[in-house]
Amino acid sequence: TTIMLLLATTTTTLLTAQAQEETTSSQTARENSKPFYLRDIQITDTITLPFSPVTVFVTLLSALFITGIFNAPKSSATASHILMDGKDAQDKLEKMKKDIKGDYTKFQSLAKNFSKCPSGMADGGRLGVFKPGMMVPAFDKAIFSKENNIGEVIGPIQTSFGWHLIW
């Protein structure tokens, strides 16, 4: 009976070991059947990171995208202008600037009467809302400069379109 008991124990142990080996080999086969980019990252035989290269790539791409959103230019401006061209445009705009004296309705009236830009005739020189880089460089610099105060007339400024007085 002792021999039978020993034989039964050995058989059970062998069967258990064989079952574990089959489970391990089926797990390995299943893991190896995945494309490399979906497998867990294996550093050494014993160290495996529990995520795939695709997961790492998507995470990095998401982080770059999110930081790009938060680092986008946040400033924007709303401006109106009077555009004139010709030899005496700068002098005329200097005189208009003195006449305006901080009165926006007067600025709009002058824009409707004298501006060469279609926005001047239609809507008192209003250009709407824009962000840095949307206008020509000299205009952009004047609008987004920290030295210029909101509610004051800026200019005359020369651009490729002519001379501007900006509100």
C-alpha positions in Angstrom: 0.0 0.0 0.0 2.9 2.3 0.6 4.1 1.8 -2.9 0.7 2.4 -4.3 0.4 5.6 -2.3 3.9 6.7 -3.4 3.0 5.9 -7.0 -0.3 7.9 -6.8 1.5 10.9 -5.3 4.2 10.8 -7.9 1.7 10.6 -10.7 -0.3 13.5 -9.3 2.8 15.6 -9.0 3.8 14.8 -12.5 0.3 15.6 -13.8 0.2 18.9 -11.9 3.7 19.9 -13.2 2.6 19.0 -16.7 -0.6 21.0 -16.4 1.4 24.0 -15.1 3.9 23.6 -18.0 1.1 23.5 -20.6 -0.6 26.6 -19.0 2.7 28.5 -19.1 3.4 27.4 -22.7 -0.1 28.3 -23.8 0.3 31.8 -22.1 3.7 32.2 -23.8 2.2 31.1 -27.2 -0.7 33.5 -26.8 1.7 36.4 -25.9 4.0 35.5 -28.8 1.1 35.5 -31.2 0.5 39.2 -30.6 2.3 41.7 -32.8 5.4 43.1 -31.1 3.8 46.6 -30.7 0.9 45.1 -28.6 3.1 43.0 -26.3 4.1 44.1 -22.9 7.6 45.6 -22.9 10.1 43.0 -21.8 13.3 44.4 -20.2 14.9 41.2 -19.2 13.8 37.6 -18.8 12.3 38.4 -15.4 11.3 42.0 -15.8 8.3 42.9 -17.9 6.6 46.3 -18.0 2.8 45.9 -18.0 2.2 48.1 -21.0 2.9 48.0 -24.8 4.9 50.3 -27.0 1.6 51.5 -28.5 0.4 52.6 -25.0 3.7 54.5 -24.5 3.3 56.2 -27.9 -0.3 57.2 -27.4 0.5 58.6 -24.0 3.4 60.7 -25.2 1.4 61.9 -28.2 -1.5 62.9 -25.9 0.8 64.7 -23.5 2.3 66.7 -26.4 -1.1 67.5 -27.7 -2.4 68.7 -24.4 0.6 70.9 -23.6 0.3 72.4 -27.1 -3.3 73.3 -26.3 -2.4 75.0 -23.1 0.7 76.8 -24.5 -1.2 78.3 -27.5 -1.4 82.1 -27.7 -4.1 83.2 -25.3 -4.1 86.9 -26.2 -6.4 88.3 -28.8 -7.3 91.9 -29.8 -10.2 93.8 -31.2 -9.2 96.9 -33.1 -10.5 99.6 -35.5 -8.3 101.5 -37.9 -8.2 104.3 -40.4 -6.2 103.5 -43.5 -4.8 106.1 -45.8 -2.2 106.1 -48.6 -0.4 108.8 -50.5 2.4 111.3 -49.8 0.6 113.3 -47.2 -1.2 110.3 -45.4 1.0 110.4 -42.4 0.5 114.2 -41.8 -3.3 113.8 -42.2 -3.4 111.0 -39.7 -1.3 113.0 -37.2 -3.9 115.8 -37.5 -6.8 113.4 -37.1 -5.1 111.9 -34.0 -5.0 115.3 -32.4 -8.7 115.9 -33.3 -9.9 112.6 -31.9 -8.6 113.2 -28.3 -9.9 109.9 -26.9 -13.3 110.1 -28.5 -14.1 106.7 -30.1 -17.3 108.0 -31.9 -15.2 110.7 -33.6 -12.6 108.0 -34.6 -15.5 105.9 -36.2 -16.8 109.0 -38.0 -13.4 109.8 -39.4 -12.9 106.1 -40.4 -16.2 106.1 -42.3 -15.3 109.3 -44.1 -11.6 108.9 -44.9 -10.4 105.3 -44.6 -9.4 103.5 -47.8 -10.2 100.1 -46.2 -13.6 98.6 -46.8 -13.9 98.0 -43.1 -13.7 101.7 -42.5 -16.6 102.6 -44.7 -18.8 99.8 -43.6 -18.3 99.6 -39.8 -16.3 102.6 -38.6 -13.0 100.8 -39.2 -13.7 97.7 -37.1 -11.4 94.8 -37.9 -13.0 92.3 -35.5 -11.1 89.9 -33.2 -7.7 88.6 -34.2 -4.7 86.9 -32.6 -1.0 87.5 -32.9 0.3 86.8 -36.3 -2.9 87.3 -38.2 -2.1 90.9 -39.3 0.9 92.3 -41.1 4.0 92.5 -38.7 4.1 96.3 -38.1 0.3 96.3 -37.3 0.7 93.2 -35.1 3.6 94.8 -33.2 1.6 98.0 -32.6 -1.5 96.1 -31.4 0.1 93.6 -29.1 2.8 95.9 -27.7 2.6 96.2 -23.9 3.6 99.8 -24.2 0.4 100.8 -25.9 -2.7 101.3 -23.7 -6.2 100.0 -24.5 -8.5 102.9 -25.4 -5.8 105.1 -26.9 -5.1 105.9 -30.5 -2.0 104.3 -31.8 -0.1 105.5 -34.8 0.3 106.5 -37.5 1.9 103.1 -38.4 3.2 102.3 -41.9 2.5 98.9 -43.4 2.5 97.6 -47.0 -1.1 98.7 -47.3 -0.4 102.4 -46.3 -0.6 104.4 -43.1 -2.9 103.4 -40.2 -4.3 105.1 -37.2 -5.4 102.3 -34.8 -7.9 102.3 -31.9 
